[in-house]
Amino acid sequence: MNFKDALIKAQEIDEMLGSLDTDSEDFKSLAVRKPLLGVPFTLKDSIEVDGLYCTVGISYRKKSVSNKDAIVVQRMKDAGAVLLAVTNVPEVCMWWESVNVVYGRTRNPYDSRRISGGSSGGEAALISAAGSVIGIGSDIAGSIRLVPLEGHLPHLNGYRTEKMLLIGPMCRYAEDLSILLRVFAGSEGTNLLQMDAPFNMKKMRIFYMEGLKTPLVQDVNKEALQALKKE
């Protein structure tokens, strides 16, 4: 948890805003310079934050404190966001459920008989339960990405592993994904996203599976499926 520091940072932001003339250029440019000013965020316990523990769910790292911010964390802070908490992961982020010997098991906030998946399961559970509205997750095989982002369909012959390990935004509200992607990408990467290019939603095609035919995962909710077909 980072509640104490988050409250201090929030107070500093309030005081800074109160000191600005609303007609000044400094105030008017905040939306561009600090698009996430004062917005709390969370991230999974595998992403470094200066001064906080980063266990990655491993017992021998219980006392391991990071001495620097990951690039994505620094970009979030530069955008004005305030870190609220670090969330649970599987050991070494290499499992389908978020359980480890350091913090235990993360469960589905809507049904504690079920798990929340992995490896960003702690982040997913917290955001789903409205404990956070935006956060940072990561994956190795596409669990927080959609085709055709690079790395989602890895090549088997000589493909560099670092191309598979990526971070990505997690949100309670889909409309927040755009601004998070811009912050994550930074000024040098935003143009590559082509996020301002016109797009006809009516031409978008959605593919789905009704189930994985395994007792480990529940089939797609029929009501959700009918709503998708209706749209």
N, C-alpha and C positions, 0 to 999 in steps of 0.2 A: 504494500500500500504506500501511496505517496500523498496521503490526504493533507498532512500538515504543510508540506511544501506547496501543494496545490492551492491551499487556502491563502498562503502568504503571497503566492504569485497572482492569484485572483484579486487580492486587495491592492497589490501594486498596479495592476491593470486598471482597476477602478479609479485609483488616484491619478494615474496618468491621463485617463480619459477626462476626468473632472478638471484637469489643469489645462486642457486644450480648448482653444476658441473654435467653436463649431463651424465658423466661417473660414478658418485658416486652411492653408494647403495641407498642412500636416494631418489635420483631422479628415479632410476630404480624400486624402490618398490612402487612408488606412485600409480600405476595402481591397485595394490592389497590393499594398505592401504587406499587410497582415490579415489575409482573408479568413484566418481561423482565430482571430484575437479573442482570448478568453474562453475558447471552446475546450472542454476537457476531452482527453483521449486516453485510450488504453492500448497495450500491446502485449504480445505473447512473451513468455519467459525464455526466449532464445535470441532476443534482440537487445543489444547493449544500450544501457542508459548510464551515463556518468554518475557514479556514486551509489548505484543500486545493485542489488544482487542479480546475478544472471546464472541460474542453476541449470537450465535446460533439463530439469527434472532428474538430475544426477546427484546422488547423495554426497559425493566428495566435493561437489561444487557449492554446497550449502553456504559456505562463507566466502564465496568468490564474488568480489565487488568489481564492477567495471570501472575503468579509469577514462573512458571516453564514450561519446554518443555515437551510435550508428549513424550513417549518413542520412537515412530516412528520418531518424529521430531529430537530428539537427535541423532538417528542413521543416519538420512539423513545428519545432520551437521557433524557428525563424519566421514562420507564418503566424505565430502568436498562440498556438495551441498549448494547453497546459496538461502535463502528464498526470493522470489520476491513479493508475494502478498497473501492475504487471500481472498477466493471467497465466493459468496453468497449461501445461503441455505434457505429452507423453515423454518417457525417458528418451533423450537425444532426439525428440520429435519423430520417432520412428515407430509409430503404432497407430492403430485405428481408433483408439480411445485415449482421452487425456487423463492418464493415471501414472503416478510415480511415487517413490518412497519418501519424497520430500514433502509434498503437499496433498497426497492422496488422490482420490478420484473426483473428477468433475462430472456432475450428473445433469441431465436435461432439466432445466428450470420449470418446465411445464409438466413433467412426469418423472419423478425421482427414481422410478424403477428402470429408467432408460439412461443411456449415456449421451454425451453430446458430440461424440466423434472426435476426430483428430486430423492433423496434429494441432490445429488452431481451435480445439474444442473449448478451452477456457475462455478465450476471446469470444467465440460464438455464443456461449451460454450467457456471458455477462451482457453482451449487446442485445441478445434476444430477451433478456429479463429487464431491459431498460436501465441497467446499471451503467451503461456507457452508450453513446450514440455513434461514435466513430472509433475505429481502432486499426491496428496494423497486424496482419497475419502473414504467414509465409507458407510455401509448399515446395515439394520436389517433383510432383507428378501432375500438377494442374488442379488441385482441389480448391483453390481460390481464384482460378483463372478460367477464361472461356476461349475456345478456339477463335481466332487463329494466332493468339499471342505466342511469341517465340518460347519454346521450352515445353509447351503443352503436349506436343507430339515429338518426343525426343528421338533422335536417330540412334541406332544401336552401334554403328561402326565409327569409333573414334570421336564420338560427340563429347564435347567438354562438359564435365559435371557442373561447372559453375553456371552454365547456361540453363540448367534445370532448377537451380536453387534461386527462387525469386520471392520477393515480398509483394504484398498487395493490400489494397484497402478493404476493410470490412465495415459495414454500416447498418444501422437500424432502418434508415430510409434511403431508398435507391437514389433519390435526387442528390444525395450528398457525395455520391461516388465521383462525380465529375470534378468537383473542387479538390477532393483528396488526390485524385490521379494527377492533377496539375501540380499540386504541392510535392507529391512523391517524385514526379518526373523532373522537376526543376526547370529552369528557363531553357536549358539546352535540350531537354527531351520533350517539352510540351508540343512543339511543332510536329514531331513524329507521330503524335497521337491523332492528329487531324480531328480534334474534338469539336471544332467549329464548322466542320464541313457539313453541308445539308444532308439529311438522311430521311428517307421515306419509310416510316415504321410499318406501313401496310405491306411493304415488300419483304419485311423481315420474316425469316422462316425459323421456327422453333422445333427442335427435335427432342424427344424424350423417350425414356423406357418406363414401362408400367411397373417394373420391379426387377430386382437382380436375381430372383429365384434362389435366395439364401435365407436361412433363419436368422442371420445376423442383422438384416436390414428389413424394415417394414416396407411393404409396397407403397407406391405413390397414393396419397390421399385421393379418394374418388372425387370429392367435392372440388379439390384444387384442380384436378384433371379436367373436370367438366367446365370449370371457370376458364381454363386455358383454351379449351376447344371453342367455347362461346365467343371469346375475343377473336 
